[in-house]
């Protein structure tokens, strides 16, 4: 058995691929906590700034074209969206509301923040969060805000760089190193960064394995 660059063996990567490209179905949207599904299986959440490419990456993970809705309109996802993976269900993917959209009404931003914060603090079945960062821009103050929330809630999280195919390899290496430095002292952060491209498939196998690792 050989290991990929993220330290996952070929067997782990293939097992994760088989699971995540198998049965996957939308379960429900939760605009508030009372709409959350029963906490019967483990969950893995994905967070990121509006237009970071979260929906596209989720679609790539499960090899679907339109499981998670994509939009050119920042802030479209305003609820927690739950997707069940496996048959019988092994775990859930949770698409969290995008954050950091400056033109969103303040009351909407406040509602998003309360929903995310309450979910993170109260969800016992949440195994890990993945925080998506646009590789072209690196860590922004709003990304620091969500990481603060994760640290305060003691929720393990891992940084995923998106749109890695949009920049030069030297720039990607620089952003990856800078991002690793930014999270090194954070209590709940995983030290290794995964660079991905939903268009090219870069890092997608390793991210699948990281997701499965988080719920096992």
PAZAPA-4460 file (N, C-alpha, C; in steps of 0.05 Angstrom, whole numbers, plus 32768, in hexadecimal, padded with zeros to 4 digits):
% residues 216
    n_x    n_y    n_z   ca_x   ca_y   ca_z    c_x    c_y    c_z   seq   type   mol
   8011   7FE8   8000   8000   8000   8000   8012   8019   8000     1      X     A
   800B   802C   7FEF   801A   8045   7FEE   8009   805B   7FFA     2      X     A
   8016   8071   8001   8008   8087   800D   8008   809F   7FFB     3      X     A
   7FF1   80AE   7FFA   7FF0   80C6   7FEB   7FFD   80DD   7FFA     4      X     A
   7FFD   80F4   7FEE   800B   810B   7FFA   7FFF   8114   8014     5      X     A
   7FE5   810D   8019   7FD9   8116   8032   7FDC   8100   8047     6      X     A
   7FEB   80EA   8041   7FEF   80D6   8055   7FDB   80C0   8055     7      X     A
   7FC8   80C0   8042   7FB3   80AC   8041   7FBD   8096   802E     8      X     A
   7FB9   807D   8036   7FC1   8066   8026   7FAE   8063   800F     9      X     A
   7FB6   8054   7FFB   7FA5   804F   7FE3   7F8B   8041   7FEB    10      X     A
   7F8D   802E   7FFF   7F75   8020   8007   7F60   8033   8014    11      X     A
   7F6A   8046   8024   7F58   8059   8031   7F4C   806C   801D    12      X     A
   7F5B   8074   8009   7F51   8086   7FF4   7F3C   8078   7FE3    13      X     A
   7F41   805E   7FDD   7F2D   804F   7FCD   7F14   8049   7FDC    14      X     A
   7F17   8043   7FF6   7EFF   803E   8007   7EEE   8057   8009    15      X     A
   7EFB   806E   800C   7EED   8087   800E   7EDF   808D   7FF4    16      X     A
   7EEC   8088   7FDE   7EE0   808D   7FC4   7EC7   807C   7FC0    17      X     A
   7EC9   8062   7FC7   7EB2   8050   7FC3   7E9A   8059   7FD4    18      X     A
   7EA0   8062   7FEC   7E8A   806B   7FFE   7E7D   8085   7FF4    19      X     A
   7E8E   8098   7FEC   7E83   80B3   7FE6   7E78   80B6   7FCA    20      X     A
   7E7F   80A4   7FB8   7E72   80A5   7F9D   7E5B   8091   7F9B    21      X     A
   7E55   8084   7FB2   7E3E   8073   7FB3   7E25   8083   7FB9    22      X     A
   7E11   8076   7FC6   7DF8   8084   7FCC   7DFC   809D   7FDD    23      X     A
   7DF3   80B3   7FD3   7DF3   80CD   7FE1   7DD9   80DB   7FDC    24      X     A
   7DCC   80E5   7FF0   7DB2   80F2   7FEC   7DAE   810A   7FFE    25      X     A
   7DA2   811E   7FF4   7D9A   8136   8004   7D86   812D   8019    26      X     A
   7D8B   8135   8032   7D78   812E   8047   7D65   8146   804D    27      X     A
   7D71   815D   8055   7D60   8173   805C   7D71   818C   805F    28      X     A
   7D63   81A3   805F   7D70   81BD   8066   7D66   81C6   8081    29      X     A
   7D77   81D2   8090   7D70   81DC   80AB   7D76   81F9   80AE    30      X     A
   7D62   820A   80AC   7D66   8227   80AF   7D6B   822F   80CC    31      X     A
   7D62   821E   80DF   7D66   8223   80FC   7D6A   8208   8109    32      X     A
   7D73   8208   8122   7D7B   81F0   812F   7D64   81DC   8133    33      X     A
   7D4C   81E6   8135   7D35   81D3   8139   7D30   81C1   8121    34      X     A
   7D3B   81C9   810A   7D38   81B9   80F2   7D4E   81A4   80EE    35      X     A
   7D62   81A3   8100   7D78   8190   80FD   7D6E   8174   80FC    36      X     A
   7D7A   8162   80EC   7D72   8146   80ED   7D7B   8139   8107    37      X     A
   7D6F   8123   810E   7D77   8115   8126   7D94   810D   8125    38      X     A
   7DA3   8110   813A   7DC0   810B   813A   7DC6   80ED   813C    39      X     A
   7DBF   80DE   8127   7DC1   80C1   8127   7DDB   80B7   811B    40      X     A
   7DE8   80C7   810A   7E01   80BF   80FE   7E15   80D6   80FF    41      X     A
   7E2E   80D0   80FA   7E43   80E5   80FB   7E3F   80F9   80E4    42      X     A
   7E49   8111   80E9   7E47   8126   80D4   7E62   8133   80D0    43      X     A
   7E66   813C   80B7   7E7E   814B   80AF   7E74   8165   80A2    44      X     A
   7E7D   817C   80AC   7E73   8195   80A2   7E87   81A3   8090    45      X     A
   7E7D   81B2   807C   7E8E   81C2   806B   7E86   81DF   806D    46      X     A
   7E9A   81F0   8073   7E95   820C   8076   7EA8   821C   8064    47      X     A
   7EA0   8234   805C   7EB1   8244   804B   7EA4   825E   8044    48      X     A
   7EB4   8271   803B   7EAA   828B   8032   7E97   8286   801A    49      X     A
   7E85   8299   8017   7E74   8298   7FFF   7E85   8298   7FE6    50      X     A
   7E7E   8287   7FD3   7E8C   8284   7FB9   7EA8   8278   7FBC    51      X     A
   7EAD   8269   7FD1   7EC7   825C   7FD4   7EC8   8243   7FC4    52      X     A
   7EB1   823A   7FB9   7EB0   8221   7FA9   7EA8   8209   7FBA    53      X     A
   7E99   820E   7FCF   7E91   81F8   7FE1   7E7E   81E4   7FD4    54      X     A
   7E6A   81EF   7FC7   7E56   81DD   7FBA   7E64   81CC   7FA4    55      X     A
   7E75   81D9   7F94   7E83   81CA   7F7F   7E95   81B4   7F8A    56      X     A
   7EA2   81BA   7FA1   7EB3   81A6   7FAD   7EA3   818F   7FB8    57      X     A
   7E8D   8195   7FC5   7E7B   8180   7FCF   7E71   816E   7FB9    58      X     A
   7E6A   817A   7FA2   7E61   816A   7F8B   7E78   8158   7F81    59      X     A
   7E90   8163   7F81   7EA7   8153   7F78   7EAD   813C   7F8B    60      X     A
   7EA9   8140   7FA5   7EAE   812B   7FB8   7E9D   8113   7FB4    61      X     A
   7E84   8118   7FAD   7E70   8102   7FAA   7E6B   80FB   7F8D    62      X     A
   7E7B   8107   7F7B   7E7A   8101   7F5E   7E5E   8106   7F53    63      X     A
   7E52   811D   7F5B   7E38   8125   7F51   7E3B   8141   7F44    64      X     A
   7E29   8147   7F32   7E29   8161   7F25   7E1A   8176   7F34    65      X     A
   7E05   816E   7F42   7DF4   8182   7F4F   7DE8   8179   7F69    66      X     A
   7DF7   816A   7F79   7DED   8162   7F93   7DEB   817B   7FA4    67      X     A
   7E01   818A   7FA6   7E01   81A4   7FB4   7DFD   81BA   7F9F    68      X     A
   7DEB   81CC   7FA5   7DE6   81E2   7F91   7DFD   81F5   7F8F    69      X     A
   7E04   81FC   7F77   7E19   8210   7F73   7E0B   8229   7F68    70      X     A
   7E18   8240   7F6E   7E0C   8259   7F66   7E21   826E   7F63    71      X     A
   7E1D   8280   7F50   7E2E   8298   7F4D   7E26   82AE   7F60    72      X     A
   7E10   82AA   7F6F   7E06   82BE   7F81   7E11   82B7   7F9D    73      X     A
   7E24   82C8   7FA8   7E2E   82C2   7FC2   7E19   82C2   7FD7    74      X     A
   7E1B   82B0   7FEB   7E08   82AF   8001   7DEF   82A0   7FFB    75      X     A
   7DEE   8290   7FE5   7DD6   8282   7FDF   7DCF   826D   7FF4    76      X     A
   7DE3   825E   7FFE   7DDE   824A   8012   7DDA   8258   802D    77      X     A
   7DC2   8258   8037   7DBC   8266   8050   7DB2   8253   8066    78      X     A
   7DB5   8239   8061   7DAC   8225   8074   7DC2   820F   8076    79      X     A
   7DBF   81FF   808B   7DCF   81E7   808D   7DC2   81D1   807B    80      X     A
   7DD1   81C8   8067   7DC6   81B3   8055   7DD3   8199   805B    81      X     A
   7DC3   8184   805F   7DCC   816A   8068   7DCA   8156   8051    82      X     A
   7DDF   8146   804C   7DDF   8131   8038   7DE8   8117   8045    83      X     A
   7DD9   8102   8040   7DE0   80E8   804B   7DF1   80D8   8038    84      X     A
   7E06   80CC   8043   7E19   80BD   8033   7E18   809F   803B    85      X     A
   7E15   808E   8027   7E15   8071   802C   7DF9   8066   802E    86      X     A
   7DF7   804C   802A   7DDD   803D   802D   7DE3   8022   8039    87      X     A
   7DDE   801D   8052   7DD2   8030   8065   7DE4   8048   806A    88      X     A
   7DD8   805E   8075   7DE6   8077   8078   7DFE   8074   808A    89      X     A
   7E15   807C   8080   7E2E   807B   8090   7E33   8095   809F    90      X     A
   7E2E   80AB   8091   7E32   80C5   809E   7E25   80DB   808D    91      X     A
   7E25   80F4   8097   7E19   810A   8088   7E2E   811F   8081    92      X     A
   7E2C   812A   8069   7E3B   8142   8062   7E28   815A   8068    93      X     A
   7E34   816F   8074   7E24   8186   807B   7E30   819F   806D    94      X     A
   7E20   81AA   805B   7E28   81C2   804D   7E1F   81DA   805D    95      X     A
   7E32   81E8   8069   7E2C   81FF   807A   7E28   8219   806A    96      X     A
   7E19   822C   8075   7E15   8245   8067   7E30   8254   8062    97      X     A
   7E33   825E   8049   7E4A   826E   8043   7E4B   8287   8055    98      X     A
   7E64   8290   805A   7E67   82A8   806B   7E78   82BD   805D    99      X     A
   7E78   82D5   8068   7E8A   82EA   805E   7E80   82F9   8046   100      X     A
   7E67   82F7   803F   7E5D   8306   8028   7E55   8322   8032   101      X     A
   7E64   8336   802A   7E61   8351   8035   7E46   835E   802F   102      X     A
   7E3A   8356   8019   7E21   8364   8011   7E08   8357   801D   103      X     A
   7E0B   8342   802C   7DF4   8335   8038   7DE9   8347   804E   104      X     A
   7DCF   8348   8052   7DC3   8358   8067   7DCE   834F   8082   105      X     A
   7DD1   8362   8094   7DDD   835C   80AE   7DCD   8348   80BE   106      X     A
   7DB3   8349   80BC   7DA3   8336   80CB   7DA6   831A   80C0   107      X     A
   7DAA   8317   80A6   7DB0   82FD   809A   7DCA   82F2   80A4   108      X     A
   7DDF   8303   80A3   7DF9   82FB   80AD   7DF8   82F3   80CA   109      X     A
   7DEA   8302   80DA   7DE7   82FB   80F6   7DD9   82E0   80FA   110      X     A
   7DC5   82DB   80EA   7DB6   82C1   80EB   7DC8   82AA   80E3   111      X     A
   7DD8   82AE   80CE   7DEB   8299   80C6   7DFF   8293   80DC   112      X     A
   7E09   82A9   80E8   7E1E   82A5   80FD   7E12   8295   8115   113      X     A
   7DFA   829C   811D   7DEE   828F   8134   7DE8   8271   812D   114      X     A
   7DDF   826C   8115   7DDA   8251   810D   7DF3   8240   810D   115      X     A
   7E08   824B   8101   7E22   823C   80FF   7E2D   8237   811B   116      X     A
   7E2D   824C   812B   7E38   824A   8146   7E29   8236   8157   117      X     A
   7E0E   8237   8156   7DFE   8225   8166   7E02   8208   815D   118      X     A
   7E03   8205   8143   7E08   81E9   8138   7E22   81DE   8141   119      X     A
   7E38   81EE   813F   7E52   81E5   8146   7E54   81DE   8164   120      X     A
   7E47   81EE   8175   7E49   81EA   8192   7E38   81D3   819C   121      X     A
   7E22   81CD   818E   7E10   81BA   8199   7E0D   819F   818B   122      X     A
   7E1C   819B   8175   7E19   8183   8165   7E2C   816D   816D   123      X     A
   7E24   815A   817E   7E35   8146   8188   7E40   8133   8172   124      X     A
   7E31   8130   815D   7E39   811C   8148   7E4B   8129   8133   125      X     A
   7E52   8143   8136   7E64   8150   8123   7E80   8146   8127   126      X     A
   7E8B   8138   8113   7EA5   812D   8115   7EBB   8140   810F   127      X     A
   7EB8   8150   80FA   7ECC   8164   80F2   7EC0   8178   80DF   128      X     A
   7ECB   8190   80DF   7EC3   81A3   80CB   7EDB   81A7   80B8   129      X     A
   7ED4   81AC   809F   7EE9   81B4   808B   7EE4   81D1   8083   130      X     A
   7EF8   81E1   8087   7EF5   81FE   8081   7F03   8203   8066   131      X     A
   7EF3   820C   8053   7EFD   8210   8038   7F08   822C   8034   132      X     A
   7F20   822E   8029   7F2D   8248   8024   7F34   824A   8006   133      X     A
   7F2D   825F   7FFA   7F34   8264   7FDE   7F52   8267   7FDB   134      X     A
   7F5F   8255   7FCC   7F7D   8256   7FCB   7F87   8270   7FBD   135      X     A
   7F76   827D   7FAF   7F7E   8296   7FA2   7F80   82AD   7FB5   136      X     A
   7F73   82AB   7FCC   7F71   82C1   7FDF   7F7D   82BB   7FFB   137      X     A
   7F7F   82A1   8002   7F8A   829A   801C   7F77   82A0   8032   138      X     A
   7F80   829E   804B   7F6F   82A2   8063   7F68   82C0   8066   139      X     A
   7F4E   82C5   8068   7F44   82E0   806C   7F39   82E2   8089   140      X     A
   7F35   82FB   8092   7F2B   82FE   80AE   7F11   82EF   80B3   141      X     A
   7EFF   82ED   809F   7EE6   82DE   80A4   7EEB   82C1   80A7   142      X     A
   7F01   82B6   809B   7F08   829B   809F   7F12   8297   80BC   143      X     A
   7F21   82AB   80C6   7F29   82AA   80E1   7F12   82A9   80F5   144      X     A
   7EFC   82B7   80ED   7EE4   82B7   80FE   7ED8   829B   8101   145      X     A
   7ED6   828D   80EB   7ECA   8272   80ED   7EDD   825F   80FB   146      X     A
   7EF7   8263   80F8   7F0A   8253   8107   7F09   8259   8125   147      X     A
   7F04   8272   812C   7F00   8279   8148   7EE8   826A   8153   148      X     A
   7ED3   8269   8144   7EBA   825C   814D   7EBF   823E   8150   149      X     A
   7ECF   8232   813E   7ED5   8215   8140   7EE7   8210   8158   150      X     A
   7EFB   8221   815C   7F0C   821E   8173   7EFC   821F   818D   151      X     A
   7EEB   8234   818F   7EDB   8238   81A7   7EC8   8220   81AC   152      X     A
   7EBE   8214   8196   7EAC   81FE   8199   7EBA   81E3   819C   153      X     A
   7ED5   81E4   819B   7EE5   81CC   819D   7EDE   81B7   8187   154      X     A
   7ED8   81C1   816F   7ED2   81B0   8158   7EEB   81AE   8147   155      X     A
   7EF5   8195   8143   7F0C   8191   8132   7F06   819A   8115   156      X     A
   7F19   81A8   8109   7F15   81B0   80ED   7F2F   81AF   80DD   157      X     A
   7F2C   81AE   80C3   7F43   81AC   80B1   7F3F   81C0   809A   158      X     A
   7F54   81CD   8092   7F53   81E1   807D   7F56   81D3   8062   159      X     A
   7F44   81DB   804F   7F45   81D1   8034   7F48   81E9   8021   160      X     A
   7F5C   81EA   8011   7F5F   81FF   7FFD   7F50   81F7   7FE4   161      X     A
   7F40   820A   7FDA   7F30   8204   7FC1   7F3C   8213   7FA9   162      X     A
   7F33   820B   7F91   7F3B   8219   7F78   7F59   8219   7F75   163      X     A
   7F67   8203   7F7D   7F84   8202   7F7C   7F8E   8202   7F5F   164      X     A
   7F7D   81FC   7F4C   7F86   81FC   7F30   7F86   8218   7F24   165      X     A
   7F7D   822C   7F33   7F7B   8247   7F29   7F94   8257   7F2E   166      X     A
   7FA8   824C   7F3D   7FC0   825B   7F42   7FD9   8249   7F3C   167      X     A
   7FEF   8256   7F3A   8008   8247   7F33   8010   8236   7F4B   168      X     A
   801F   8221   7F44   8028   820E   7F59   8038   821C   7F6F   169      X     A
   8049   822F   7F67   8059   823D   7F7B   8048   824E   7F8D   170      X     A
   8033   825A   7F82   8021   826A   7F92   8010   8258   7FA5   171      X     A
   8009   8240   7F9B   7FFA   822D   7FAB   800B   8224   7FC3   172      X     A
   8024   821F   7FBE   8036   8216   7FD3   8039   822C   7FE8   173      X     A
   803A   8245   7FDF   803C   825C   7FF1   8023   825F   8002   174      X     A
   800C   825D   7FF5   7FF3   8260   8004   7FEF   8249   8017   175      X     A
   7FF6   8231   800F   7FF3   821A   8021   8004   821D   803A   176      X     A
   801D   8227   8036   802F   822B   804D   8025   8241   805F   177      X     A
   801B   8257   8053   8010   826D   8063   7FF7   8265   8072   178      X     A
   7FE7   8254   8066   7FCE   824B   8073   7FD5   8238   808A   179      X     A
   7FE9   8227   8086   7FF2   8215   809B   7FFC   8225   80B3   180      X     A
   800B   823B   80AD   8015   824C   80C3   7FFE   8259   80D2   181      X     A
   7FE9   8261   80C3   7FD3   826F   80CF   7FC3   825D   80E3   182      X     A
   7FC3   8243   80DE   7FB3   8231   80EF   7FC4   8222   8103   183      X     A
   7FDE   8225   8102   7FF0   8214   8112   7FEA   8217   8130   184      X     A
   7FE3   822E   8139   7FDF   8232   8156   7FC2   8230   815E   185      X     A
   7FB1   8229   814C   7F94   8226   8152   7F8F   820B   815E   186      X     A
   7F80   820B   8174   7F7D   81F3   8185   7F6F   81DC   8176   187      X     A
   7F5B   81E2   8166   7F4B   81CD   815A   7F52   81C7   813D   188      X     A
   7F66   81D4   8132   7F6D   81D1   8116   7F7F   81BA   8110   189      X     A
   7F79   81AB   80FB   7F8B   8196   80F1   7FA2   81A4   80E4   190      X     A
   7FBB   819A   80E8   7FD2   81A9   80DE   7FD6   81A7   80BF   191      X     A
   7FCB   8193   80B2   7FD0   818F   8096   7FBA   819B   8085   192      X     A
   7FC2   81A8   806F   7FB0   81B5   805D   7FAC   81A4   8044   193      X     A
   7F94   81A3   803A   7F8E   8194   8021   7F87   81A8   800B   194      X     A
   7F96   81A8   7FF5   7F91   81B9   7FDE   7F80   81AA   7FCA   195      X     A
   7F6B   81B7   7FC1   7F58   81A9   7FAF   7F50   81BA   7F97   196      X     A
   7F46   81AC   7F83   7F39   81B9   7F6C   7F21   81A8   7F64   197      X     A
   7F0A   81B3   7F66   7EF2   81A4   7F5F   7EF1   819F   7F41   198      X     A
   7EFC   81B1   7F31   7EFD   81AE   7F14   7F10   8198   7F0A   199      X     A
   7F28   8198   7F16   7F3D   8186   7F0D   7F3F   816C   7F1E   200      X     A
   7F31   816C   7F35   7F32   8154   7F46   7F4A   8153   7F59   201      X     A
   7F5A   8168   7F58   7F71   816A   7F6A   7F69   8168   7F87   202      X     A
   7F75   8156   7F96   7F70   8154   7FB3   7F56   8147   7FBB   203      X     A
   7F44   8142   7FA7   7F2A   8137   7FAE   7F2C   811B   7FBB   204      X     A
   7F3C   8109   7FB0   7F3E   80EF   7FBD   7F48   80F1   7FDA   205      X     A
   7F5C   8103   7FDF   7F66   8106   7FFA   7F51   8113   800C   206      X     A
   7F41   8125   8002   7F2D   8131   8012   7F17   811D   8019   207      X     A
   7F10   810C   8007   7EFD   80F7   800D   7F07   80E6   8024   208      X     A
   7F20   80DE   8023   7F2C   80CE   8038   7F2C   80DD   8052   209      X     A
   7F32   80F7   8051   7F32   8107   806A   7F16   8108   8076   210      X     A
   7F01   810A   8065   7EE6   810A   806F   7EDF   80F0   807D   211      X     A
   7EE5   80DA   8070   7EDF   80BF   807C   7EEF   80BB   8095   212      X     A
   7F08   80C5   8096   7F18   80C3   80AE   7F0B   80D2   80C5   213      X     A
   7EFE   80E8   80BF   7EF1   80F9   80D4   7ED9   80EC   80E1   214      X     A
   7ECD   80D8   80D4   7EB5   80CC   80E0   7EBA   80AF   80E9   215      X     A
   7ED3   80A6   80E8   7EDA   808B   80F1   7EEA   808C   810B   216      X     A
***
